[in-house]
Every structure is written in structure tokens, then in C-alpha cells.
Amino acid sequence: MFKFLNKNTKLFSPANGILVDLESVPDPVFSQKMAGDGIAIDVTGDTFVAPADGFLNFIFETNHAFGMQLDNGVELLVHIGLDTVNLKGEGFERLIEPDTHVSAGTPVIRIDREKLISHGCNLISPVIVTNPDSLKSLKVEASGTPLKQGITPVITCKS
């Protein structure tokens, strides 16, 4: 009964790159899943898009991360690079304002890759489901998978 409530939600890659296991991210907040469960991307592009249809809740003032809430209650965090908060917004361009409904593939943030790299930032970017305990299941794609932003599925959640 009510099987329609057991809906699978696919989250698509917010950036071009290669999928990396979250456990191998060189930051314990992410690798030990303190912030939630998910994947990371070894980013090769310069634009980050919404990984699913939903409400863009927030973009950090420094533009290094953004959060979303999907219609089924899944909460997401896309964190662009590691230690990028230290740049205080330098090298990041906000492409849309928060507090709006977006579709999967909507551009959110553009980065200046060279600037971030020249400041010693690691571009490994975690994509986290911050409320995994509220889900029935969460399945991630395999490490090494080539990713095309807005097209390649990276996480499947069942609520």
C-alpha cells in the first residue's frame, strides 16, 4: 500500500569530472561522513549545476557551496573544492540567487579553476545527502565513472 511514496530519486552530477568515493576525500568531515553520505567529483569543468529539481535553499556568502531541498525531502549540499572557504569568494561567480525553485542542470556557480588551483585549493568536490537517515536507501555510482554535468546519475535515493 502507498508504494507511490517509495519513489526513487536520481541525483545527477553537478559538474564535469570523475566520480571519487567519498571515503577517499582528504577531509575527515566528508570522508568520515560527518556531513552526510554521497560522492565526490574530481572536477574538470568550471560550472556547477543543480543536481536535481528542487528548491535552492542557500548559497554560502563565499559561493563555495550551495544547498537544496528536493520535493521528496532529500537535502543536498554541493561543496565546491576543499578549503575553498578560505578564498572568501575569490574565484567564484554566483549565476543564480537562492530561494528559488530550480531544475536539474540549472547553472548555479562558475569557478575560475586557475585561480583556485594557484591558491592551492583541491578541486575535489563533495556532493552530500545531508539527511541520509531519513531515506530507505542511498546508492552511489562507482568510483572512476566519467561524469557529465546534469546528465550522469551519481546517487539514487529511495525515500
N, C-alpha and C positions, 0 to 999 in steps of 0.2 A: 504494500500500500504506500502511496505517496512516493513512488520511485522517481517521479519527476524532480523531487527535491535532491536526489543523489546525482547531481549534474557534474560532469567533467568540465573543467575549465582549462584551456591551454593558454600558457603564457609564452609569448614569442620573444625572441632575442631583441633587446633594446639597442643593440649595437652590432656592427660587423666585427668578426673576430673568430676566436677558437674557444670552445667551451672548456672550462677548467673546473675540476672538483673543488667544491667549497672548502673541503678539509685541507687542501694544499695551498690556500691563500696565506701569505705570510703576515697575517694579522689575527691574533687569537680571538678577537671579538667575532670575526667571521668564521675562521677555521674551526673554532670550538662551538659554533652555532649559538652563541650568546644572544645574537640579534634575531635569530630565526634560522630557517632552513632554506636552501636553494642551490644556486650555482654561481660561478664567477665566469667572467669573459676576459680573455686576453685580447684587448681591443685593438683593432687595426684601422678603424674609421675615425671620424671626428664628430659624428652626430649621434645623439641618444634619443630614442623614440619611446612612446608609451608601449609597454609590452602586452597590453590588453585594453579592452574597452573598460572605462571606469571613470571615477572621479579623481582628478589630480588634486589631492589634499594640500600638498605643500611642496615648495622648492626651498631648500635652505638658502638663506641670505647670500651665502658664498657660492651658490649654484653648483656645488659639488655633489648634491644628492637630491632626489625627489621621491615623494611617496604617493601612493594611490590606494584607493579602496574600490574594489570591484563590486558589482551589483549583488554578488552572492556572499559578500562579507570578507573575501580574501583581501588581506592588507599586504601591500608590497613596498619595498624600499629598493631603489636603484642607487647604488653608491658609486660614483664615478672616480675610479682610481683609489689609491691608498695614500693616506696622509695629505690628500689634496685640500683639505680644510685649511691647512697652513698657508695656502696661497691667497686666502681671503678674497676669493672671487676672480683673481687674476688668471686669465686663460680660459674663462668660461663665459659663454654668452647664452642668456635665457631667451628662448624662442617663443615661449607662451607663458602666460601668467597662471598661477594656481587658482584654485576654487572654481574649476570648470570641468565639465564632462569632456573626455577625450576618447577618440577611437584608437585601437591598436594601430601603431605606425605613425601617430601624430608626433612630429619633431618637438622635443622638449628643451634639450640643451645641446649646444655645439661647443666643442673644445678646440683649443689651439694645442695640438699634440706636441709640437716642437717646444712650446713654452713650458708645458707640463714636464716633458722629458728633461729639458735643460735645467729645471728646478729639482731634478732628482725624484720626481714622482713615479711610482709604479702604476701603470695603466690597467692593472688587473682590477676589474670592476664587478663587485658582488651584486647579485640580483636575489633579494631575500623575501621570502614569505614570512612576515613578522608575527603572524598568528597561526603557526602550523598546528598547534594543539587543538584548534577549533575545526580541523579538517579530518575527514575519514582517511584520506591518503594523499601523499605527495610523492610524485615520481619525477626524477630528473633524468635528462638525456645523458649520454655517455661522454666522458671527458675526451677531448680531441675532436669532437664534432665541429665542422666548419659552420659558422653562423652568419646568416644574412639578416640584417635588422628588419623587424616587422614581419618576417616570413618564416624563419626556422623556429619550430617549437622547442622550448628549453625545459619547461616544467609543466606537468599535468597535475592538477589538484582535483580532488573529489570532496565536495562539501556535504 
